[in-house]
Each structure stands twice: as structure tokens, then as C-alpha cells.
Amino acid sequence: MTNKKKKWSALFSAPLDARVAKFNASVRFDYRLAEHDIVSSLAHATMLQNQGIISDSDGDAIKTGLNTILEEIKDNRFDWREEDEDVHFNIERRLVELSGDAGKRLHTARSRNDQVATDLRLFVRARIDMLQKSLSDARCALLTQAEQHVNTLMPGMTHLQVAQPISFAHHMLAYEDMLNRDSARFADCRRRVNILPLGAGALAGTGHPIDRQQVATALAFDGLCENSMDAVSDRDFAIEFTSAAAILMMHLSRFCEEVILWSSPAFGCITLADAFCTGSSIMPQKKNPDVPELIRGKCGRVTGSLTALLMLMKSQPLAYNKDNQEDKEPVFDCADTVQECTDIFAAMVSAINVKVARMRTLLEAGYPTATELADYLVKQGLPFRQAHDVVATIIKTLSTTGTRLEEMTLKELQQHVPQADAGALEVLSAEYAVQARNHVGGTAPEEIERQIKRRREILTVESTSN
């Protein structure tokens, strides 16, 4: 048994079991909310003082004490104690040590329920802002690679089989589109995060004449949670944050899977910088793509955080329940993981070296302009399905001799397509196939350059607004 008196224990006649005290404590992880807790407490204290709920002298003493604690935490001098349960009681204990009875008045008109909901929203908001900067860097890295390889041709694939010619730039822009959507998701999520729950009390508000809007303005919240029960029990914002993070990690993982394939000897069309690879302890020839492999692996970790939060909330009745102590570790781990992965992803992309000639060799191995020939036949009057069959027959014949489609002579082509003329041979080049798609979303260099310019402009606007 422990004899330590808890701040809530006046009702209880027996002390808390030592095992329960340890089981119940969360300070080992929720200490990360400390700076947010102090910032929200400063805003709350100022409001109490302005509303005449506490005296000016008590308000000043509280704010002086909180600022002292903030410095202690930043300097790693704060004495964290598990016996004080959580970040809130640890700070309150130290505040009372510094300011006496004034410190005991800080908790007027609030509960740990609305307090922790506010702190967690402040944490998530800050991490979204950090992540947006890293996402911008990653998108810029993809655009830079695209700018350098507008005319670098490679096989576009479906089912991991050569399909049609594209440029490496076109491929990079596909991922930039994904990260652009990720950025938009986080921006949208932030709007719902940035609503103040403080003032909801334990679940029913407070009878004190508080001014919630004053606190919201001080903490740069956009609005107020209007239902006090929902305010303290809602964790949708955390679920939405981890959901957006899981989608982002899925996108990073897809890119990393391609990088792993492309850098393997079987593909050999890119090299990763040494700074993003490791060697083998036994095989001296190995250069392992550990960074993209780790990012790919950590995708599951972030998805696990999302799943944990969904399961945490699925059966909770209104309003606050102790279950919600379990919300913080998934959010913290998700935020740390996605931030680290996005930062290193941006640096890795910038350092990719494309082997242009090898890309072209891979493109030529799979009859990538077969669709162009079918489209040519359609323009000559054949129904597309008939043209499809004709070209398939040609490919079947060429595959027995190892001849590439663009190596066919006009005479050989006319054996299958008597009406073919010299123009048919022109459409068999990869350059023609890429150039021909000069429309919005197409592969033509002119269109790719337009897309790059537009995306650069979008990033500039976003960075300015942030």
C-alpha cells in the first residue's frame, strides 16, 4: 500500500494500492504535454483574473510560478514524480510549492478532463504545422527531380509489366499529387483540431462567470467546442490526425517500394546515395536500401496507432472515461514516426541518381508503343477491337524472334497491315508516344513543364500563407 495522499482522495478511507498507483500513473508519457499544459494554464489564469474569479495578486503569483516551471522544464530541471500521477498534478504540485495557496486556485472552473483535451489539441496542432513544412520539402524534392528529367523516358507499368512510355518526371509528379492531397488533408484536419474544449469542466461546464472566447483568442483557437460533454470526450481530432498520417505513410511506402525495386540489380535504373544505405556484416558487395525499407516498415506502425485509437473509442459511453489516458501514446508515436519519415524521405528523394540509359533499356524491353500502333490503325479506319487483335498478333510474331516493335520495317508491318504507310513507323517510337499526349494530365514535355510550374506556384503560395 502507498500512504501518499492524492489530490482527489478526501472521500476515500483507504490508500491506493501501490500497484494501482503505478498502473494509474501516466506522467511517464504525458509529460510531453507539459509546455502545452502551462500555456493553456497561463491563458486560463489570465481569464480567471480578468473575470474577477481570482484576485490580481493570486493571478500574478500563478503566472510567475507557471513561467518558472516552464523554464525548469525547458532546462530539464523539473522534478517529475510518478506519485503525482500525471503532467497536470506534477505541475500543480510545483506551482503550489512556488506560489502557495494562490497555486491551489488555478484549477478553479476547470477539470483535468477539459484541460487534457486542450493540451492534446495544442500538441496535435503544433505537430501538423511541423509536418506541413516537411511535406513541403518532400514535394519540392519530387518537383526538382521532375525538372531534371522531363525528357528522361522510362516504362510506365501496370501489374509491374511494361505498359506505355512515360517520363521520369511524370512518375515523380504522380507522387507529388499524392503528397499534395496529404497536405490538404492535414490542413483540413487542423480546422477541426483548432477548437477549444477548455471551459467544459468535467462534462457539464462551470457555474463560474468564465469567458471562454478570451481563452480561445489567447491560445489562437478558431472557435469553441459548444457541447461540454462532447468537448471532454471527443478524440475525433486525434483519430483524424493519425488517419491522415497513415495515408501519408502509405504514399511514402509506395514510393519507397519502387525505390527498392529500381535500385536492385534486376532493375538497376537508379542509385541511392550512400548516406541512405547500409552495408552487410558478411557480404562485402551489398548496398542495402535500409532507409526506404524502414519507411515502408514504419507505415504499419502508424496504421497501428490509428487502429489503436479507433478501438479505444469504439465503445465508450459519454462523457470522459479513464480509457482516454490511452490516447496519448499512439498520438505521440504517430507524430514522431511520420515526422521523422517525411524529413528523411525528402532528403533521400533529393539524392536519387537516375540512370537514364538504363531506364531507356527497360522501356524498350516490353513493346511499350503497341497502343500507339493500335491507335494508328484506328485512325486508318479499323475498329479498335480489331486493331487490338492485329497488334497482338504482330507482338506474338516479334516475340519469337526477339525483335522490338520499333525495329520493324514497313514491309514487315504491311504483312499484317497492308494499308500501313511510312507514317505507321513514326508512331512506334517512345518519343512520339510521349509527345502525342499533349493534354492536361498527359505525358508530353510541354504539359509536364506546365504542371511543374503550377505546382511550384502552389507551394510558394502555401509557404507564404503558413
C-alpha positions as CSV (number, residue, x, y, z in Angstrom):
1,M,0.0,0.0,0.0
2,T,1.0,3.6,-0.5
3,N,0.3,6.3,2.0
4,K,0.7,9.1,-0.4
5,K,-2.4,11.3,-0.2
6,K,-3.9,12.1,-3.6
7,K,-5.5,15.4,-4.5
8,W,-8.8,13.6,-5.1
9,S,-8.6,11.3,-2.0
10,A,-10.5,13.2,0.7
11,L,-13.5,10.9,0.0
12,F,-11.5,7.7,0.4
13,S,-10.8,5.9,3.7
14,A,-8.1,3.5,2.4
15,P,-5.0,4.4,0.4
16,L,-4.4,3.4,-3.2
17,D,-2.7,0.1,-3.7
18,A,0.9,0.7,-4.9
19,R,0.4,-1.4,-8.0
20,V,-2.8,0.5,-8.9
21,A,-0.9,3.8,-8.3
22,K,1.7,2.7,-10.8
23,F,-0.9,1.4,-13.2
24,N,-2.9,4.6,-13.0
25,A,0.0,7.0,-13.5
26,S,0.6,8.5,-16.9
27,V,3.4,11.0,-16.3
28,R,6.0,8.7,-17.9
29,F,4.5,9.7,-21.3
30,D,2.1,12.6,-20.8
31,Y,5.0,14.8,-19.6
32,R,5.3,15.7,-23.3
33,L,2.2,17.8,-22.9
34,A,3.9,20.0,-20.2
35,E,4.6,23.1,-22.3
36,H,1.1,23.0,-23.8
37,D,-0.3,22.5,-20.3
38,I,1.5,25.6,-19.0
39,V,0.5,27.7,-22.0
40,S,-3.2,26.8,-21.6
41,S,-2.9,27.3,-17.8
42,L,-1.5,30.8,-18.3
43,A,-4.4,31.6,-20.6
44,H,-6.9,30.2,-18.0
45,A,-5.3,32.1,-15.1
46,T,-5.4,35.3,-17.0
47,M,-9.1,34.8,-17.8
48,L,-9.9,34.0,-14.2
49,Q,-8.1,37.2,-13.1
50,N,-9.8,39.3,-15.8
51,Q,-13.2,38.0,-14.8
52,G,-12.6,38.7,-11.1
53,I,-12.8,35.0,-10.2
54,I,-9.4,35.1,-8.6
55,S,-7.6,38.2,-7.3
56,D,-4.9,40.1,-9.2
57,S,-2.3,39.1,-6.7
58,D,-3.2,35.4,-6.9
59,G,-3.3,35.6,-10.7
60,D,0.1,37.3,-10.9
61,A,1.6,34.7,-8.5
62,I,0.2,31.9,-10.5
63,K,1.6,33.3,-13.8
64,T,5.0,33.9,-12.2
65,G,5.1,30.3,-10.9
66,L,4.0,28.8,-14.2
67,N,6.7,30.7,-16.1
68,T,9.3,29.5,-13.6
69,I,8.1,25.9,-14.1
70,L,8.3,26.3,-17.8
71,E,11.9,27.4,-17.6
72,E,12.6,24.4,-15.3
73,I,11.1,22.0,-17.8
74,K,13.0,23.5,-20.8
75,D,16.2,23.3,-18.8
76,N,15.5,19.7,-17.7
77,R,15.5,20.7,-14.1
78,F,11.9,19.8,-13.3
79,D,11.3,17.1,-10.7
80,W,8.9,14.7,-12.3
81,R,7.2,12.4,-9.8
82,E,5.2,9.3,-10.7
83,E,3.4,9.5,-7.4
84,D,1.7,12.7,-8.7
85,E,0.1,10.6,-11.4
86,D,0.2,12.9,-14.5
87,V,1.6,16.0,-16.0
88,H,-1.2,18.2,-14.6
89,F,-0.7,17.2,-11.0
90,N,3.1,17.4,-11.3
91,I,2.8,21.0,-12.5
92,E,0.2,21.8,-9.9
93,R,2.3,20.4,-7.1
94,R,5.3,22.5,-8.1
95,L,3.1,25.6,-8.6
96,V,1.8,25.3,-5.0
97,E,5.4,25.0,-3.8
98,L,6.3,28.2,-5.6
99,S,3.1,30.3,-5.0
100,G,1.4,28.8,-2.0
101,D,-2.4,29.0,-1.8
102,A,-2.6,31.0,-5.0
103,G,-1.5,27.9,-6.9
104,K,-4.4,26.0,-5.5
105,R,-6.8,28.4,-7.1
106,L,-5.6,27.8,-10.7
107,H,-7.9,24.8,-11.0
108,T,-11.0,26.9,-10.4
109,A,-13.6,26.5,-13.2
110,R,-11.8,23.7,-15.0
111,S,-11.3,19.9,-14.8
112,R,-8.5,17.7,-15.9
113,N,-11.0,16.4,-18.5
114,D,-11.2,19.7,-20.4
115,Q,-7.5,20.5,-19.5
116,V,-6.0,17.4,-21.1
117,A,-8.4,17.7,-24.1
118,T,-7.0,21.2,-24.7
119,D,-3.4,20.2,-24.2
120,L,-3.7,17.3,-26.7
121,R,-5.3,19.6,-29.3
122,L,-2.4,22.1,-28.8
123,F,0.1,19.2,-29.3
124,V,-1.6,17.9,-32.5
125,R,-2.0,21.4,-33.9
126,A,1.8,22.1,-33.4
127,R,2.7,18.7,-35.0
128,I,0.5,19.4,-38.0
129,D,2.3,22.7,-38.5
130,M,5.7,21.0,-38.3
131,L,4.7,18.2,-40.6
132,Q,3.4,20.6,-43.2
133,K,6.8,22.1,-43.5
134,S,8.4,18.7,-44.0
135,L,5.7,17.8,-46.6
136,S,6.5,21.0,-48.5
137,D,10.2,19.9,-48.5
138,A,9.3,16.5,-49.8
139,R,7.1,17.9,-52.5
140,C,9.9,20.3,-53.6
141,A,12.3,17.4,-53.8
142,L,9.9,15.5,-56.1
143,L,9.5,18.6,-58.3
144,T,13.2,19.1,-58.5
145,Q,13.7,15.5,-59.7
146,A,10.9,16.1,-62.2
147,E,12.5,19.3,-63.5
148,Q,15.7,17.4,-64.2
149,H,14.1,14.5,-66.0
150,V,11.3,16.0,-68.2
151,N,12.8,14.1,-71.2
152,T,14.1,11.0,-69.4
153,L,11.9,8.2,-70.7
154,M,11.0,5.1,-68.6
155,P,8.4,2.4,-68.8
156,G,5.1,3.2,-67.2
157,M,3.8,0.0,-65.7
158,T,0.6,-1.8,-64.8
159,H,0.7,-5.1,-63.0
160,L,4.5,-4.4,-62.7
161,Q,4.7,-5.1,-66.5
162,V,5.8,-2.6,-69.1
163,A,2.8,-0.7,-70.4
164,Q,3.4,2.6,-72.1
165,P,6.2,5.2,-72.3
166,I,6.3,7.9,-69.7
167,S,8.9,10.3,-68.4
168,F,10.6,10.0,-65.0
169,A,9.2,13.5,-64.4
170,H,5.6,12.2,-65.0
171,H,6.2,9.5,-62.4
172,M,7.5,12.0,-59.9
173,L,4.6,14.3,-60.4
174,A,2.2,11.4,-59.6
175,Y,3.8,11.2,-56.1
176,E,3.7,15.0,-55.7
177,D,0.0,14.8,-56.4
178,M,-0.3,12.3,-53.5
179,L,1.6,14.5,-51.1
180,N,-0.4,17.5,-52.2
181,R,-3.5,15.7,-51.1
182,D,-1.9,14.7,-47.9
183,S,-1.1,18.3,-47.2
184,A,-4.7,19.3,-47.9
185,R,-5.9,16.6,-45.5
186,F,-3.7,17.8,-42.7
187,A,-4.9,21.4,-43.3
188,D,-8.5,20.3,-43.2
189,C,-7.8,18.2,-40.1
190,R,-6.2,21.3,-38.4
191,R,-9.5,23.2,-38.7
192,R,-11.3,20.6,-36.6
193,V,-8.3,20.3,-34.2
194,N,-8.3,24.0,-33.6
195,I,-11.5,24.2,-31.5
196,L,-11.2,25.0,-27.7
197,P,-12.6,22.5,-25.2
198,L,-11.4,24.4,-22.1
199,G,-14.4,25.6,-20.1
200,A,-16.3,22.4,-20.5
201,G,-15.3,21.4,-17.0
202,A,-15.6,17.7,-16.1
203,L,-18.6,17.4,-18.5
204,A,-21.2,20.0,-17.7
205,G,-19.4,23.3,-17.8
206,T,-19.0,25.5,-14.8
207,G,-21.1,27.9,-12.7
208,H,-18.3,30.5,-12.6
209,P,-18.6,33.5,-14.9
210,I,-15.8,32.4,-17.3
211,D,-15.0,33.9,-20.7
212,R,-14.2,31.0,-23.0
213,Q,-13.7,33.2,-26.1
214,Q,-11.0,35.1,-24.2
215,V,-9.1,31.9,-23.7
216,A,-9.6,30.8,-27.2
217,T,-8.2,34.0,-28.6
218,A,-5.2,33.8,-26.3
219,L,-4.4,30.3,-27.5
220,A,-5.1,31.1,-31.2
221,F,-8.1,28.7,-31.4
222,D,-10.6,29.4,-34.1
223,G,-13.7,28.5,-32.1
224,L,-15.2,26.8,-29.1
225,C,-16.5,23.3,-28.6
226,E,-20.1,24.1,-27.9
227,N,-21.3,20.9,-26.2
228,S,-19.5,20.3,-23.0
229,M,-19.9,16.6,-23.0
230,D,-18.5,16.2,-26.5
231,A,-15.7,18.7,-25.7
232,V,-14.2,16.4,-23.0
233,S,-14.8,13.1,-24.6
234,D,-14.1,13.8,-28.3
235,R,-11.0,12.3,-29.7
236,D,-12.1,12.5,-33.4
237,F,-9.4,15.1,-34.0
238,A,-6.7,12.6,-32.8
239,I,-8.2,9.9,-34.9
240,E,-8.3,12.2,-37.9
241,F,-4.7,13.2,-37.4
242,T,-3.5,9.6,-37.3
243,S,-5.7,8.7,-40.3
244,A,-4.1,11.5,-42.4
245,A,-0.7,10.3,-41.2
246,A,-1.4,6.7,-42.1
247,I,-2.4,7.8,-45.6
248,L,0.7,9.8,-45.9
249,M,2.8,6.9,-44.7
250,M,1.1,4.6,-47.3
251,H,2.1,7.1,-50.0
252,L,5.7,7.2,-48.8
253,S,5.8,3.4,-48.5
254,R,4.6,3.1,-52.2
255,F,7.4,5.3,-53.3
256,C,9.9,3.5,-51.2
257,E,8.9,0.2,-52.6
258,E,9.6,1.5,-56.1
259,V,12.9,2.9,-55.0
260,I,13.9,-0.5,-53.6
261,L,12.9,-2.2,-56.8
262,W,14.6,0.4,-59.1
263,S,17.9,0.3,-57.1
264,S,18.1,-3.5,-57.3
265,P,20.4,-5.2,-59.9
266,A,17.3,-6.5,-61.7
267,F,16.2,-3.0,-62.5
268,G,19.3,-1.0,-61.9
269,C,17.8,2.3,-63.1
270,I,18.6,4.4,-60.1
271,T,21.2,4.6,-57.3
272,L,20.6,5.7,-53.8
273,A,23.1,8.0,-52.2
274,D,25.4,6.1,-49.8
275,A,24.1,8.3,-47.0
276,F,20.7,6.5,-47.2
277,C,22.1,2.9,-47.5
278,T,24.0,0.5,-45.3
279,G,26.3,-2.5,-45.9
280,S,26.2,-6.1,-44.9
281,S,28.1,-7.5,-42.0
282,I,29.0,-10.6,-44.0
283,M,28.6,-9.8,-47.7
284,P,31.0,-7.0,-48.8
285,Q,29.3,-6.3,-52.1
286,K,26.0,-5.4,-50.6
287,K,24.5,-1.9,-50.6
288,N,21.2,-2.2,-48.8
289,P,18.3,0.3,-49.2
290,D,17.7,0.4,-45.4
291,V,16.1,3.9,-45.3
292,P,13.3,3.2,-47.8
293,E,12.8,-0.3,-46.2
294,L,12.4,1.3,-42.8
295,I,9.9,3.9,-44.1
296,R,8.0,1.1,-45.7
297,G,8.0,-0.8,-42.4
298,K,7.0,2.1,-40.3
299,C,3.9,2.6,-42.3
300,G,2.4,-0.3,-40.4
301,R,3.4,1.3,-37.1
302,V,1.4,4.5,-37.9
303,T,-1.5,2.5,-39.1
304,G,-1.4,0.6,-35.8
305,S,-1.7,4.0,-34.0
306,L,-4.8,4.8,-36.0
307,T,-6.3,1.3,-35.2
308,A,-5.5,1.7,-31.5
309,L,-7.4,5.0,-31.3
310,L,-10.4,3.6,-33.2
311,M,-10.6,0.6,-30.8
312,L,-10.0,2.9,-27.8
313,M,-13.1,5.0,-28.7
314,K,-15.5,2.5,-30.2
315,S,-17.4,1.5,-27.0
316,Q,-17.1,4.5,-24.7
317,P,-20.2,6.0,-23.3
318,L,-20.4,9.7,-22.7
319,A,-18.6,11.5,-21.3
320,Y,-14.9,11.3,-20.2
321,N,-13.6,7.8,-19.3
322,K,-10.2,6.7,-18.0
323,D,-9.7,4.8,-21.2
324,N,-8.7,8.1,-22.8
325,Q,-5.5,8.0,-20.9
326,E,-4.5,5.6,-23.6
327,D,-4.9,8.1,-26.4
328,K,-1.6,9.9,-25.9
329,E,1.0,7.2,-26.7
330,P,-0.5,6.4,-30.1
331,V,-0.7,10.1,-31.0
332,F,2.8,10.8,-29.8
333,D,4.3,7.8,-31.6
334,C,2.4,8.5,-34.7
335,A,3.5,12.2,-34.7
336,D,7.2,11.3,-34.1
337,T,7.2,8.5,-36.7
338,V,5.5,10.4,-39.6
339,Q,7.7,13.5,-38.9
340,E,10.9,11.5,-39.0
341,C,9.9,9.5,-42.1
342,T,8.8,12.6,-44.0
343,D,12.0,14.5,-43.2
344,I,14.3,11.7,-44.3
345,F,12.1,11.0,-47.3
346,A,12.7,14.5,-48.6
347,A,16.4,14.2,-48.2
348,M,16.5,10.7,-49.8
349,V,14.5,11.8,-52.9
350,S,16.8,14.8,-53.4
351,A,19.8,12.4,-53.5
352,I,18.4,9.9,-56.0
353,N,20.6,9.5,-59.1
354,V,18.7,8.3,-62.2
355,K,20.5,6.1,-64.7
356,V,18.9,7.5,-67.9
357,A,20.3,4.9,-70.3
358,R,19.2,2.0,-68.1
359,M,15.7,3.5,-67.9
360,R,15.6,3.5,-71.7
361,T,16.7,-0.1,-71.9
362,L,14.0,-1.2,-69.6
363,L,11.4,0.7,-71.6
364,E,12.5,-0.9,-74.9
365,A,12.1,-4.4,-73.5
366,G,8.3,-4.5,-73.4
367,Y,6.7,-3.3,-76.7
368,P,5.7,-0.1,-75.0
369,T,4.3,1.6,-78.2
370,A,1.9,-1.2,-79.0
371,T,-1.0,1.0,-78.1
372,E,0.3,3.7,-80.4
373,L,0.2,1.3,-83.3
374,A,-3.4,0.2,-82.4
375,D,-4.4,3.9,-82.3
376,Y,-2.8,4.4,-85.7
377,L,-4.8,1.6,-87.2
378,V,-8.0,3.1,-85.7
379,K,-7.2,6.3,-87.5
380,Q,-6.9,4.3,-90.7
381,G,-10.5,3.1,-90.2
382,L,-10.2,-0.2,-88.2
383,P,-12.5,-0.7,-85.2
384,F,-10.3,-0.6,-82.1
385,R,-11.0,-4.2,-81.1
386,Q,-9.9,-5.4,-84.5
387,A,-6.8,-3.1,-84.3
388,H,-6.1,-4.6,-80.9
389,D,-6.1,-8.1,-82.3
390,V,-3.9,-7.2,-85.2
391,V,-1.2,-5.6,-83.0
392,A,-1.4,-8.5,-80.5
393,T,-0.7,-10.9,-83.4
394,I,2.3,-8.7,-84.5
395,I,3.7,-8.8,-81.0
396,K,3.3,-12.5,-80.8
397,T,5.3,-12.9,-84.0
398,L,8.0,-10.5,-82.9
399,S,8.4,-12.2,-79.5
400,T,9.6,-15.4,-81.3
401,T,12.4,-13.5,-83.0
402,G,13.3,-11.1,-80.2
403,T,12.6,-8.1,-82.5
404,R,11.5,-4.9,-80.9
405,L,8.4,-3.2,-82.3
406,E,10.2,-0.1,-83.4
407,E,12.7,-2.2,-85.3
408,M,10.1,-3.5,-87.8
409,T,10.4,-2.5,-91.4
410,L,7.5,-1.1,-93.3
411,K,7.4,-4.3,-95.4
412,E,7.2,-6.5,-92.3
413,L,4.4,-4.3,-90.9
414,Q,2.4,-4.4,-94.2
415,Q,2.4,-8.2,-94.0
416,H,-0.1,-7.7,-91.1
417,V,-1.5,-4.3,-92.1
418,P,-1.5,-4.0,-95.9
419,Q,-2.8,-0.4,-95.7
420,A,0.1,0.8,-93.4
421,D,2.4,3.5,-94.8
422,A,5.6,5.2,-93.6
423,G,3.6,7.1,-91.0
424,A,3.0,3.9,-89.1
425,L,6.7,3.6,-88.4
426,E,6.8,7.0,-86.8
427,V,4.3,6.2,-84.1
428,L,6.4,3.3,-83.0
429,S,9.0,5.5,-81.2
430,A,8.7,6.1,-77.5
431,E,9.3,9.8,-78.1
432,Y,6.3,10.0,-80.3
433,A,4.1,8.2,-77.8
434,V,5.1,10.7,-75.0
435,Q,4.8,13.8,-77.2
436,A,1.4,12.8,-78.6
437,R,-0.2,13.1,-75.2
438,N,-0.1,16.8,-75.0
439,H,-3.2,17.4,-72.9
440,V,-4.0,18.1,-69.3
441,G,-2.6,15.2,-67.3
442,G,-0.7,13.8,-70.3
443,T,3.0,12.9,-70.7
444,A,4.2,15.5,-73.2
445,P,7.2,17.5,-72.0
446,E,5.3,20.8,-72.6
447,E,2.5,19.5,-70.3
448,I,4.9,18.2,-67.7
449,E,6.6,21.6,-67.6
450,R,3.3,23.3,-67.2
451,Q,2.4,21.0,-64.3
452,I,5.8,21.6,-62.6
453,K,5.4,25.4,-62.9
454,R,1.9,25.3,-61.5
455,R,2.9,23.1,-58.5
456,R,5.8,25.4,-57.7
457,E,3.4,28.3,-57.6
458,I,1.1,26.4,-55.3
459,L,3.9,25.6,-52.9
460,T,5.0,29.2,-52.9
461,V,1.5,30.4,-52.0
462,E,1.2,27.7,-49.3
463,S,4.6,28.6,-47.7
464,T,3.7,32.3,-47.8
465,S,0.3,31.6,-46.1
466,N,1.8,29.5,-43.4
